[in-house]
Amino acid sequence: MPIKGLIFDLDGVLVDTVPAHFAAWKRMFEEYGYEFGKPEYRHLVDGRPRYDGARAVMTQHSDEEVRTAADKKNDYYVEMIERGEFRVFDAAVHLVKQCQSKAYGLAAASSSANVRAVLEKAGLLDAFPVIIGGDDIEKGKPNPDIFLAAAGGLGLNVDECVVIEDSKSGVEAAKNGGFFCVGLLHEDHESELSAADCVISSLTEFDIEQFD
């Protein structure tokens, strides 16, 4: 069946908010006495809903403590986003415009509850008629609900959509939902995206023509 829609993850795909996320997580966890580096970020929190990420590290804390910590992390992150401490990927903007010119359905699906605020700050809010955030679904990645909701919002079947993801849990979510998944590799962690149908290192390598 021909592809009619693209579903974009937000962080690391459309915008580079990873430094802000990492800094906010690190600040919060260190306040609770945890050492937190890039490996912990990549394996425990990246691509997951905020509470799930906090719980993955704070295994000995109560649910209330974890929620308080997760909210504190979000406050730190939002402060940075409001200051504009992120960048929009030029290649992502080019691809979005290309997809719009070809009348593809476009959705943004992110574990972040701040997805709309970030897209607005990035000037991309109007490009996505369907936006699904972490607060819109019950089960986060690697559960496929977020991508299934995005496809449903576009009025498309799973096999009519391509998902673009840069995290292990996001790729797993896409494949668990039966989607064709493009893995976007930023560092030398290709094995973590091995479940993707194809892996690219930049959206400039993504050829929408192949799906026409």
RORO-432169 format. One record per atom (N, C-alpha, C): y, z, x; residue in three letters. Coordinates in pm, whole numbers, padded with zeros to 5 digits, always signed. Layout:
YZXALA/...
end
This chain:
-00119+00000+00085MET/+00000+00000+00000MET/+00125+00000+00089MET/+00226-00084+00058PRO/+00345-00089+00143PRO/+00421+00043+00144PRO/+00485+00070+00256ILE/+00566+00192+00269ILE/+00697+00174+00194ILE/+00732+00274+00113LYS/+00855+00268+00035LYS/+00950+00384+00065LYS/+00902+00485+00139GLY/+00986+00600+00165GLY/+00960+00664+00299GLY/+01062+00726+00357LEU/+01050+00802+00480LEU/+01094+00945+00455LEU/+01015+01038+00506ILE/+01045+01180+00493ILE/+01071+01235+00633ILE/+01193+01283+00654PHE/+01236+01331+00786PHE/+01235+01484+00790PHE/+01174+01538+00893ASP/+01199+01678+00925ASP/+01344+01686+00972ASP/+01401+01806+00971LEU/+01541+01822+01010LEU/+01556+01857+01158LEU/+01513+01977+01193ASP/+01534+02029+01328ASP/+01452+01953+01430ASP/+01519+01891+01525GLY/+01449+01817+01629GLY/+01425+01672+01596GLY/+01450+01632+01471VAL/+01431+01493+01429VAL/+01565+01430+01393VAL/+01635+01489+01298LEU/+01767+01439+01260LEU/+01877+01501+01344LEU/+01863+01629+01371VAL/+01965+01702+01447VAL/+01898+01789+01553VAL/+01973+01814+01657ASP/+01923+01902+01763ASP/+01978+02042+01741ASP/+01908+02116+01657THR/+01944+02256+01632THR/+01849+02351+01705THR/+01757+02294+01781VAL/+01657+02377+01849VAL/+01722+02483+01940VAL/+01824+02447+02022PRO/+01887+02551+02104PRO/+01944+02665+02021PRO/+02003+02634+01905ALA/+02059+02738+01819ALA/+01947+02824+01760ALA/+01841+02759+01712HIS/+01727+02835+01659HIS/+01669+02927+01767HIS/+01646+02871+01884PHE/+01586+02949+01992PHE/+01673+03068+02029PHE/+01803+03044+02043ALA/+01894+03152+02082ALA/+01898+03262+01976ALA/+01895+03221+01848ALA/+01899+03319+01739ALA/+01770+03400+01735ALA/+01655+03333+01749TRP/+01527+03404+01753TRP/+01524+03501+01872TRP/+01562+03451+01988LYS/+01556+03532+02110LYS/+01644+03656+02098LYS/+01764+03638+02047ARG/+01856+03751+02031ARG/+01796+03856+01937ARG/+01741+03810+01825MET/+01684+03903+01727MET/+01562+03975+01783MET/+01467+03899+01839PHE/+01343+03961+01888PHE/+01370+04060+02000PHE/+01463+04027+02088GLU/+01492+04117+02198GLU/+01556+04247+02149GLU/+01626+04240+02037GLU/+01680+04362+01977GLU/+01568+04455+01929GLU/+01453+04394+01899TYR/+01336+04472+01855TYR/+01240+04500+01971TYR/+01281+04466+02092GLY/+01201+04498+02210GLY/+01097+04396+02250GLY/+01105+04276+02195TYR/+01006+04172+02228TYR/+01062+04077+02334TYR/+00976+04036+02426GLU/+01011+03928+02516GLU/+00984+03798+02442GLU/+01079+03706+02450PHE/+01066+03583+02373PHE/+01116+03466+02455PHE/+01025+03371+02482GLY/+01060+03254+02561GLY/+01019+03126+02490GLY/+01029+03014+02560LYS/+00998+02884+02502LYS/+00853+02874+02454LYS/+00753+02928+02527PRO/+00615+02920+02476PRO/+00598+02990+02342PRO/+00659+03109+02329GLU/+00649+03183+02202GLU/+00719+03106+02091GLU/+00833+03047+02123TYR/+00905+02969+02024TYR/+00819+02853+01974TYR/+00761+02781+02070ARG/+00686+02660+02036ARG/+00559+02691+01957ARG/+00490+02797+01996HIS/+00359+02825+01937HIS/+00364+02917+01816HIS/+00468+02999+01804LEU/+00468+03100+01699LEU/+00570+03078+01588LEU/+00684+03017+01619VAL/+00787+03007+01515VAL/+00832+02864+01484VAL/+00819+02773+01576ASP/+00871+02638+01557ASP/+00807+02569+01436ASP/+00891+02522+01345GLY/+00843+02448+01229GLY/+00797+02534+01113GLY/+00794+02665+01131ARG/+00746+02754+01025ARG/+00863+02814+00946ARG/+00838+02853+00822PRO/+00941+02926+00748PRO/+00982+03051+00825PRO/+01104+03094+00806ARG/+01163+03202+00885ARG/+01079+03330+00882ARG/+01036+03372+00763TYR/+00959+03495+00754TYR/+00825+03481+00826TYR/+00759+03366+00812ASP/+00629+03345+00878ASP/+00646+03352+01029ASP/+00756+03296+01081GLY/+00781+03302+01224GLY/+00802+03443+01273GLY/+00880+03521+01198ALA/+00904+03660+01236ALA/+00774+03740+01231ALA/+00694+03718+01130ARG/+00567+03790+01115ARG/+00470+03755+01226ARG/+00471+03631+01273ALA/+00379+03588+01379ALA/+00402+03666+01508ALA/+00524+03710+01530VAL/+00557+03788+01650VAL/+00550+03938+01621VAL/+00604+03979+01508MET/+00616+04122+01475MET/+00494+04169+01395MET/+00379+04162+01459THR/+00253+04188+01390THR/+00234+04334+01350THR/+00305+04424+01416GLN/+00285+04567+01388GLN/+00393+04625+01297GLN/+00481+04542+01245HIS/+00590+04591+01162HIS/+00560+04573+01014HIS/+00628+04652+00932SER/+00610+04643+00786SER/+00674+04515+00735SER/+00637+04475+00614ASP/+00696+04356+00554ASP/+00847+04369+00541ASP/+00892+04488+00505GLU/+01036+04510+00489GLU/+01109+04492+00622GLU/+01050+04545+00730GLU/+01111+04531+00862GLU/+01115+04385+00906GLU/+01007+04315+00877VAL/+01000+04174+00915VAL/+01103+04092+00839VAL/+01118+04119+00711ARG/+01217+04047+00632ARG/+01359+04076+00680ARG/+01386+04200+00714THR/+01517+04236+00766THR/+01544+04163+00897THR/+01443+04160+00983ALA/+01457+04091+01112ALA/+01477+03941+01092ALA/+01400+03882+01000ALA/+01411+03738+00974ALA/+01550+03705+00920ALA/+01603+03789+00834ASP/+01737+03766+00780ASP/+01843+03779+00888ASP/+01822+03872+00981LYS/+01915+03890+01092LYS/+01916+03765+01179LYS/+01796+03711+01206LYS/+01787+03586+01282LYS/+01865+03477+01212LYS/+01851+03467+01081ASN/+01920+03362+01006ASN/+02072+03378+01016ASN/+02118+03501+01010ASP/+02262+03526+01022ASP/+02315+03475+01156ASP/+02240+03503+01263TYR/+02281+03458+01396TYR/+02283+03304+01401TYR/+02180+03244+01342TYR/+02169+03098+01342TYR/+02283+03034+01263TYR/+02309+03085+01144VAL/+02414+03029+01059VAL/+02550+03037+01128VAL/+02575+03147+01197GLU/+02701+03163+01270GLU/+02718+03049+01371GLU/+02608+03014+01440MET/+02615+02909+01541MET/+02634+02772+01476MET/+02565+02747+01365ILE/+02579+02619+01296ILE/+02721+02602+01243ILE/+02776+02708+01187GLU/+02913+02700+01134GLU/+03014+02672+01244GLU/+02980+02711+01367ARG/+03067+02681+01481ARG/+03041+02541+01536ARG/+02947+02471+01475GLY/+02915+02336+01518GLY/+02832+02329+01643GLY/+02754+02431+01670GLU/+02675+02437+01794GLU/+02540+02365+01777GLU/+02549+02238+01745PHE/+02431+02151+01738PHE/+02482+02007+01749PHE/+02389+01913+01769ARG/+02431+01773+01775ARG/+02342+01689+01685ARG/+02398+01580+01639VAL/+02325+01485+01556VAL/+02269+01377+01648VAL/+02142+01342+01629PHE/+02082+01238+01712PHE/+02132+01101+01667PHE/+02192+01027+01760ASP/+02243+00893+01728ASP/+02131+00802+01679ASP/+02014+00813+01741ALA/+01902+00727+01701ALA/+01859+00757+01558ALA/+01870+00883+01516ALA/+01835+00920+01380ALA/+01933+00859+01280ALA/+02062+00866+01313VAL/+02164+00807+01225VAL/+02142+00657+01211VAL/+02112+00591+01321HIS/+02086+00447+01318HIS/+01965+00415+01230HIS/+01858+00493+01244LEU/+01738+00468+01164LEU/+01764+00494+01016LEU/+01836+00599+00986VAL/+01868+00630+00846VAL/+01946+00515+00784VAL/+02046+00464+00856LYS/+02125+00353+00804LYS/+02041+00227+00786LYS/+01951+00205+00879GLN/+01861+00090+00870GLN/+01772+00100+00746GLN/+01721+00222+00721CYS/+01636+00244+00604CYS/+01716+00228+00475CYS/+01839+00274+00475GLN/+01925+00258+00358GLN/+01950+00110+00328GLN/+01970+00031+00433SER/+01997-00112+00414SER/+01877-00185+00356SER/+01759-00129+00377LYS/+01636-00189+00326LYS/+01588-00121+00198LYS/+01671-00029+00146ALA/+01644+00038+00019ALA/+01517+00124+00021ALA/+01485+00181+00136TYR/+01376+00278+00141TYR/+01422+00409+00078TYR/+01330+00478+00014GLY/+01360+00612-00033GLY/+01367+00706+00086GLY/+01465+00796+00087LEU/+01482+00887+00200LEU/+01481+01032+00152LEU/+01404+01114+00223ALA/+01398+01256+00193ALA/+01406+01335+00323ALA/+01470+01450+00315ALA/+01471+01545+00427ALA/+01389+01666+00382ALA/+01294+01706+00465ALA/+01205+01818+00430ALA/+01198+01912+00549ALA/+01254+02030+00532SER/+01263+02124+00644SER/+01223+02264+00601SER/+01156+02334+00691SER/+01123+02474+00665SER/+01247+02561+00654SER/+01358+02512+00706SER/+01483+02588+00704SER/+01541+02594+00564SER/+01585+02710+00524ALA/+01656+02724+00397ALA/+01800+02675+00410ALA/+01842+02644+00534ASN/+01978+02598+00559ASN/+01990+02447+00569ASN/+01887+02376+00525VAL/+01882+02231+00546VAL/+02002+02160+00487VAL/+02045+02197+00367ARG/+02159+02129+00303ARG/+02288+02156+00379ARG/+02307+02279+00422ALA/+02428+02314+00496ALA/+02436+02238+00628ALA/+02322+02225+00696VAL/+02320+02154+00825VAL/+02346+02006+00803VAL/+02282+01946+00701LEU/+02304+01805+00673LEU/+02449+01778+00636LEU/+02509+01868+00561GLU/+02649+01850+00525GLU/+02738+01856+00648GLU/+02712+01954+00733LYS/+02790+01969+00857LYS/+02772+01847+00947LYS/+02653+01786+00940ALA/+02623+01669+01023ALA/+02673+01539+00962ALA/+02723+01544+00838GLY/+02771+01424+00771GLY/+02659+01337+00717GLY/+02541+01397+00695LEU/+02424+01321+00650LEU/+02377+01359+00509LEU/+02446+01451+00445LEU/+02398+01502+00317LEU/+02380+01391+00214LEU/+02475+01301+00205ASP/+02471+01196+00103ASP/+02364+01090+00130ASP/+02310+01090+00252ALA/+02209+00988+00286ALA/+02072+01019+00226ALA/+02054+01146+00184PHE/+01922+01189+00138PHE/+01927+01232-00009PHE/+01879+01146-00098PRO/+01877+01181-00240PRO/+01779+01294-00271PRO/+01682+01315-00183VAL/+01584+01423-00201VAL/+01589+01512-00077VAL/+01613+01641-00099ILE/+01618+01740+00009ILE/+01534+01859-00031ILE/+01434+01891+00049ILE/+01347+02005+00022ILE/+01361+02104+00137ILE/+01399+02227+00104GLY/+01412+02331+00204GLY/+01302+02434+00192GLY/+01296+02522+00289GLY/+01190+02623+00291GLY/+01193+02714+00170GLY/+01310+02729+00108ASP/+01319+02815-00009ASP/+01283+02743-00138ASP/+01248+02614-00126ASP/+01211+02536-00244ASP/+01061+02531-00270ASP/+00985+02580-00174ILE/+00839+02574-00188ILE/+00779+02713-00160ILE/+00657+02733-00211GLU/+00593+02864-00197GLU/+00523+02880-00063GLU/+00454+02775-00020LYS/+00378+02782+00105LYS/+00438+02687+00208LYS/+00469+02742+00326GLY/+00530+02662+00431GLY/+00428+02587+00515GLY/+00479+02507+00607LYS/+00394+02434+00701LYS/+00307+02533+00779LYS/+00183+02499+00805PRO/+00116+02369+00795PRO/+00061+02334+00657PRO/+00091+02413+00553ASN/+00057+02371+00417ASN/+00140+02246+00385ASN/+00084+02150+00314PRO/+00155+02023+00291PRO/+00254+02024+00176PRO/+00273+02138+00110ASP/+00354+02141-00012ASP/+00494+02081+00005ASP/+00557+02106+00119ILE/+00695+02059+00138ILE/+00703+01907+00138ILE/+00603+01842+00197PHE/+00603+01696+00201PHE/+00557+01637+00067PHE/+00466+01705+00003LEU/+00424+01660-00130LEU/+00540+01668-00228LEU/+00620+01773-00216ALA/+00738+01788-00302ALA/+00839+01677-00273ALA/+00855+01643-00145ALA/+00949+01538-00109ALA/+00904+01403-00165ALA/+00776+01372-00150ALA/+00724+01247-00204ALA/+00740+01244-00356ALA/+00709+01357-00420GLY/+00725+01364-00564GLY/+00868+01343-00607GLY/+00962+01401-00530GLY/+01104+01383-00561GLY/+01148+01238-00549GLY/+01085+01165-00458LEU/+01115+01023-00443LEU/+01042+00937-00545LEU/+00950+00999-00618GLY/+00870+00924-00715GLY/+00769+00833-00649GLY/+00720+00873-00532LEU/+00628+00791-00454LEU/+00496+00862-00432LEU/+00392+00781-00410ASN/+00262+00835-00373ASN/+00261+00868-00224ASN/+00166+00950-00186VAL/+00152+00990-00045VAL/+00137+00869+00046VAL/+00058+00772+00004ASP/+00034+00656+00091ASP/+00148+00556+00090ASP/+00257+00589+00021GLU/+00376+00505+00024GLU/+00485+00564+00115GLU/+00452+00677+00182CYS/+00552+00748+00261CYS/+00509+00765+00406CYS/+00607+00768+00495VAL/+00587+00803+00635VAL/+00662+00933+00661VAL/+00598+01027+00727VAL/+00662+01153+00765VAL/+00692+01148+00915VAL/+00814+01189+00952ILE/+00851+01198+01094ILE/+00870+01345+01128ILE/+00792+01394+01221GLU/+00788+01537+01257GLU/+00786+01555+01408GLU/+00836+01670+01453ASP/+00832+01698+01597ASP/+00760+01828+01630ASP/+00706+01897+01531SER/+00637+02023+01558SER/+00489+02012+01522SER/+00410+02095+01588LYS/+00265+02096+01563LYS/+00236+02132+01417LYS/+00302+02236+01366SER/+00276+02277+01229SER/+00323+02171+01130SER/+00430+02100+01164GLY/+00480+01995+01077GLY/+00386+01876+01071GLY/+00334+01836+01186VAL/+00237+01727+01191VAL/+00112+01765+01112VAL/+00067+01888+01130GLU/-00051+01934+01056GLU/-00025+01933+00906GLU/+00095+01973+00865ALA/+00130+01973+00723ALA/+00125+01831+00667ALA/+00180+01737+00742ALA/+00180+01598+00697ALA/+00038+01545+00682ALA/-00044+01570+00782LYS/-00181+01520+00777LYS/-00263+01593+00671LYS/-00236+01722+00651ASN/-00306+01795+00546ASN/-00274+01739+00408ASN/-00158+01675+00396GLY/-00119+01614+00270GLY/-00162+01469+00257GLY/-00222+01414+00364GLY/-00270+01277+00358GLY/-00166+01173+00395GLY/-00055+01214+00458PHE/+00052+01122+00493PHE/+00026+01052+00626PHE/+00086+00934+00643PHE/+00096+00873+00775PHE/+00206+00948+00847PHE/+00178+00999+00966CYS/+00272+01085+01037CYS/+00307+01030+01174CYS/+00435+01021+01199VAL/+00487+00984+01330VAL/+00530+01112+01401VAL/+00472+01140+01515GLY/+00508+01258+01593GLY/+00618+01223+01692GLY/+00726+01301+01690LEU/+00838+01279+01781LEU/+00830+01380+01894LEU/+00805+01329+02013LEU/+00780+01413+02130LEU/+00907+01431+02212LEU/+00951+01556+02228HIS/+01071+01584+02306HIS/+01040+01628+02448HIS/+00927+01694+02467GLU/+00889+01741+02599GLU/+00744+01702+02623GLU/+00690+01747+02734ASP/+00553+01708+02770ASP/+00452+01797+02698ASP/+00448+01784+02566HIS/+00354+01863+02487HIS/+00280+01771+02389HIS/+00246+01651+02437GLU/+00188+01550+02349GLU/+00062+01599+02281GLU/-00018+01682+02352SER/-00142+01730+02294SER/-00119+01810+02167SER/+00000+01872+02155GLU/+00030+01951+02037GLU/+00056+01863+01916GLU/+00086+01736+01939LEU/+00111+01642+01830LEU/-00004+01543+01815LEU/-00118+01579+01871SER/-00230+01485+01875SER/-00282+01445+01738SER/-00254+01525+01636ALA/-00301+01492+01502ALA/-00217+01382+01437ALA/-00101+01351+01496ALA/-00015+01247+01440ALA/-00081+01110+01454ALA/-00045+01019+01364ASP/-00101+00884+01369ASP/-00046+00805+01487ASP/+00077+00834+01526CYS/+00133+00778+01648CYS/+00237+00875+01701CYS/+00261+00870+01831VAL/+00356+00960+01895VAL/+00459+00877+01970VAL/+00587+00908+01949ILE/+00696+00840+02018ILE/+00784+00945+02085ILE/+00861+00904+02183SER/+00948+00999+02254SER/+01093+00988+02209SER/+01125+00889+02127SER/+01259+00872+02073SER/+01251+00789+01946SER/+01342+00815+01853LEU/+01345+00735+01731LEU/+01386+00591+01757LEU/+01438+00564+01877THR/+01468+00425+01912THR/+01339+00343+01924THR/+01226+00412+01941GLU/+01097+00344+01951GLU/+01036+00317+01815GLU/+01094+00376+01711PHE/+01037+00361+01578PHE/+01083+00229+01516PHE/+00988+00145+01482ASP/+01018+00012+01426ASP/+00983+00011+01278ASP/+01085+00021+01194ILE/+01061+00022+01050ILE/+01004-00111+01003ILE/+01027-00216+01081GLU/+00979-00349+01041GLU/+00826-00353+01032GLU/+00760-00266+01110GLN/+00613-00269+01108GLN/+00555-00229+00973GLN/+00637-00164+00889PHE/+00588-00120+00759PHE/+00629-00214+00645PHE/+00704-00320+00678ASP/+00745-00415+00574ASP/+00625-00494+00523ASP/
end
